[in-house]
Every structure is written in structure tokens, then in C-alpha cells.
Amino acid sequence: MRASPRCLASTRRGTLCQSPAMPNGRCRIHGGLNPGAPKGNRNAWKHGRRSREAIELRRLMRLLAKDCRDALS
């Protein structure tokens, strides 16, 4: 533990962090950026009202309704 490489990120005091580094080279506090949500997260899907398919379907329905109104007029 004493011989492990150190993080060496700058702290709020302006000194270098002396915590042991993880394999990515940073400590658990200065680990780097959050990777964010997984790509293609199906749990984030709520309803699909604004999905590309739904928008295209509504556009088609409006066009058909307009054609029907024009045919009856």
C-alpha cells in the first residue's frame, strides 16, 4: 500500500492528492468523469409519444384526414 502509485490530482488546498491510485491512475475521489447512463437504456423509455415512429404515424393520420375532408367537400 505504501509503495502504490499516488493520484497526484490537485486538491482544494492546492496540494497534490496523496491517496493510492486505482488502475485508471486516479483515486476513488478523483476518479474522473461519470460514464453516464448505459447506451440503449430501455428503463428510461416512458411512453414513446415523441418517438420518430409515433410522429410519423400522426403526420400520416393528419394527411389522411385532410384528404378525406377534401374528398367530401
VEXNU-322565 format. One record per residue (C-alpha): y, x, z; residue in three letters. Coordinates in steps of 0.001 Angstrom, whole numbers, padded with zeros to 6 digits, always signed. Each point is the difference from the previous one (the first is absolute). Layout:
REM VEXNU-322565
YXZala
...
***
This chain:
REM VEXNU-322565
+000000+000000+000000met
+002408+002792+000795arg
-000703+001802-003270ala
+000347-003102-002205ser
+002923-000120-002445pro
+003128-001788+001167arg
+001901-002868-001579cys
+003387+001784-000119leu
+001929-003155-000945ala
+003524-000094+001366ser
+000418-002147+003101thr
+002987-002016+001203arg
+001037+002925+002185arg
+000161+002211-003076gly
-002979+002121+001026thr
-003336+000239-001779leu
-002880-002265+001021cys
-002743+001932+001760gln
-002742-002648-000199ser
-003288+001001-001644pro
-000153-000937-003655ala
-002520-002366-001581met
-001738+000848-003307pro
+003063-001215-001944asn
+002124+002651+001734gly
+001973-002361+002208arg
-000567-001248+003537cys
-000795-003583+000940arg
+003688-000713+000647ile
+001373+001651-003145his
-002886-001027-002231gly
+002070-000906-003013gly
+000593-003195-001908leu
-001876-003225+000640asn
-002342-000650-002927pro
+000882-003710+000069gly
-002250-002938-000691ala
-003129+000550-002070pro
+000439-000691-003687lys
-001461-003278-001099gly
+000140-001479+003495asn
-001425-003507-000451arg
+000933-000896+003583asn
+003662+000038-001001ala
-000606-002749-002601trp
+001504-003226+001316lys
-000018-002722-002630his
+000575+001335-003532gly
+002865-002353-000760arg
+002024+002863-001426arg
-002855+001808-001710ser
+000246+000746-003695arg
-002708-002540-000842glu
+001680-002786+001975ala
+003383+000661-001609ile
-001549-000065-003478glu
-001829-003248+000805leu
+003212-001699+001180arg
+001815+001224-003117arg
-002735-001472-002190leu
+000091-003308+001887met
+003773-000254-000460arg
-000369+000692-003713leu
-002701-002673-000372leu
+002072-002541+001933ala
+003010+000723-002215lys
-002135-000423-003127asp
-001283-003350+001316cys
+003539-001217+000740arg
+001145+001062-003465asp
-002984-001748-001670ala
+000716-003261+001849leu
+003719+000065-000847ser
***
